[in-house]
Amino acid sequence: MVKLLPFSYQEACAANHALTADSFMLQGGYPRIYDTGMPLNLFFSNYIDTYIERDVSEYLDVRNLADFRRFLTLCALSSGALVNYTNIANELGVSPRTVKAWISILESSYLAFHLMPFHTNARKQVVKTPKLYFYDTGLLCHLLGIRTVEALIAHPKFGDIFENLIIAETMKWHLNAGRDPQLFFYRDASKVEVYLLDFTDPSNRLMIEIKSGQTYHDRFARHLTLIGNALGIPKAQQYVVGRVEQSYISQGIHVAAAVDWLNGKR
């Protein structure tokens, strides 16, 4: 079984050589966009209409479809955060059980996915609630009402969207190579957090901090060092991915330009 997700950045660049990481974040990777040049707002509006009317209606009572549209927007607002089923349920006036069922529909149709927390029996004081991400940041931006790259960069959720991009593209990188992604995040009770743990290759476990800024500071790696020591992951396998101009190494930590990470340069 091959999971065909929207285009990765590398695949999209084959269709548009001028594509930047920021423009890909807004545009996403649905093939139809690259095939026809259809305006993004038109494509995503029709895509959501078709998805709800054709696919979701098979699983939900018709009277719930309007609520499901609102649910999609609430999921977009929750992207990159710990999933709070109760809060979403209260906003919609439905039960948390219904919210979990609806999220399972998003997962089964490859619109969204949970990123599970990493924990061991030896470190019990860790968060065990998953985070929610979208497979395609273009759809995420549309649901958030973002229509231009300038609006994207200025948006309050830009950091979360960039985080979503790096995690979803890491997943695509593994799936497109025929590997089963083993991706997690780490967060403990004291809010020490590492955005992404890539344990797909047991012999080369990677820790990735994700920062949307264009300037790197050594303090960005402080949690990598702390958790890396606890999990036995050396600095050579620790990364900070950001929108810096080029990749380099700082105090043993890999500072990766987003475009390099998206192109599979590890």
N, C-alpha and C positions, 0 to 999 in steps of 0.2 A: 504494500500500500504506500503510495506516494502522496504526501500532503502538499498540495499546490497552493501556497499562500500568495497574496499579492506580490508583485515584483519586489525583489530586494533592490537596494540602491545600485548595486553593480549591474543588475539586469536592466533597471530603468535607464541607467547611463548609456546602455547600448542603443537605446531609442532616442535619447536626448543627451548629446555629449556636453551640453552647456549646463547640465543639472548640478546644482550645488546641494550641500547637505541641508541648508535652510529651505531651499525651494522644494526639495524632496519631502521634507518634513510637512510642508503645507499641501503638496500635491498628492503624496502617497503613491502607492504602487499598483492600483487597479489597471490591468492591461488596456481596458477600453479607453481610458483617458489618453494613453499614448498612441493608440490606434487611430482615434478620430480627432484628437485635439479639442474635444468637447469642453466647454467652460466648466470649471470645477463645481460651481454651485448647482448648475443644471444636472451634471452627472450624479452628484451625491444626493440631491433632492429626489431624483428619479430612482436611484438605487435604494434609498430608504423606503420610498413608497412601494416599490416592487417587493422588497424584502418583507415588509410588514403585511402587505396584502396577499402575497403568494405563500410565503414560508411560515411566518409567525401565526397567521390566521388558522393554520392547520393544527396548532397546539393551544391556542388561546380562544376563549369565547369572544365573539365579535365586539361585544360591548367593552372589552378591555383594551382594544387597539389604541385608543387615544391615550390611555394610561401608559401603554407600552412605549409610545413616542416620548412621553415625558420621562419615562424610565431610562431610555437611551441617553437623554440629555443629562440626567442625574448620574449615570454611569460615567459619562465623559467628565463631569465635574469631579468625580471621585477617582479618576485615573491617577495612578501613582501613589495612592493613599491606601491605608489599611481599610479593607471593606467593612463598612458598618451597615449590615443588613437592616437593622432596626431603624436607623435614621432614614434610609431610603424608603422603607416601608411606611414610616410616618408621613413622609412628604407625599406619598402616593395614596395614602389611605388604604393600604393593603397589608397583608400579614408578612412578616419576615420570611415565612416559608414560601410565599408566592414570589418574593424577590429572589430567593435562592433558585427557585424553579426557572424564573425568567433569565437569570444569569447563566444557568445551565444551557438554555436555548442559545444564548450568545456564544457560549463555548462550543457547543456542538455544531454551530454554523460558522465557526472560525471568524467571528467578529471580535471577540474578546477572550482573554485568558487570565487565569489566576497565576500569580507568582507566589510560590509557597515559601514560608520562612524556613531557614535552616536551624536545626536544633539537635543537640545530643543529650543523652541522659546525664552527662557530666556537667552540662550547663543548663540548668532548668529554668533560670530566670530570663528566658527569652520570649519574645512575642511569638505567638502561634497562630495569629490571624493572617490570612493571605492578603496580598495586594491585587488590584485589578488593573489590567492594561488592555489596550486595543492592538490588534494585529497590524492595523494600518493607521498611521498618524494623519493621513489626509481625511479619513472619515472622522477621526477624533477632532481635528480642527473644524470641520464643517459643523459638527454637533455643538461646538463651543462658539459658533458664530464668527470664526476667524476666516477672512477672505483674502488677505494679502500677507506677504512675507513681513512687511513692516508692522502690521497689526499683530502678527504672530510673535515677533521679537518683543513687542511692547506688552504682550498679554500677561496678566498675573500668573497664569499657569504655564508660561513658557518653559520654566525649569522642569515641570512635570512632563510636558510634551517631549522635550529633548530626552529626558530619562526614558520615556516610553519608546522613543525612536531607537535608542541604543540597545535596549533590552529586546525589542521585537526583531531588530536586525540581527542580533546575536543568535536568536532562536532560528531565524531563517537560514543563517549561515550554516548551522549544524544540520537542519532538516534537508537543505539542498545538497548536502554532502552525504546524506543517508545515515546521519547519526541521530540518536535519540537524545535531545537536549536535557541535561541535568542542571537546571538553573534555579537559583534560590536567592533570597536576600537575607541579611542578618540584621536583627535589631533586638537589643535586650531591654530590660526594665529601666535602665538608666539612659535609654534613648541613644546608646552608641549604635551606629548603623553603618552598614556597607550595602550599597544599592544592589549590587549583583555579584553573586558567587557562581562561577561557571565551573562545575565539577564534571563536565561531560567526559573529559579525559582524566581518569584517576591519577595518571602519572604527571599531569600538568594542570593542577587545579588553579584557577585564576580568580583573583579578587578585583572587582572593578568599582571604583568610585566614579560618579557621573556628575559633571558640573557644566552648566550651560554657558558660563562666562567665556570670554575670549582671552582672559589672563589667568595664568596659573600661580597659585601660592602654595608653598610647602605645607601649610596647615591643612590643605585639602586632604592630605594623605594620613592625617593623624589616626583616624579610625582604622585605616588599612594596616598600619603598623601594629596597633593594639590588638586587633582581632587576628591579624596574620600570625602574631606570636602565639596567640591562644590556640589557633587551629593548625599551627605548624606549616604555614604557607610562606615561603621566602619572598623577599622583596622583588626578586627577578620575576615573580609571577603576580605582582601587584601593579594595577594600572589606575590612572586617573584619566578618564576620557572627557575632553572638553572641546570647545570651539577655537582652540589655539591654531595658529597658522601652520605649525609643523610639529612633528613628534620629536621628542628628545627624552633624555633620562635626567632626573633631578634627585640627588641623594639616594640613588639606587632604585627609585620608583619610575616606572614608565609613564611619561606624560604623552598621551596619544591624541593626535588631532582627530576630530570626529570623522573627517573624510577618509583617513587611513583606517580607522576602525571599521567603517562601513564597507571599505574595500577588502576587508579580511586580513589586514596586516596586523598580526599579533606579535 
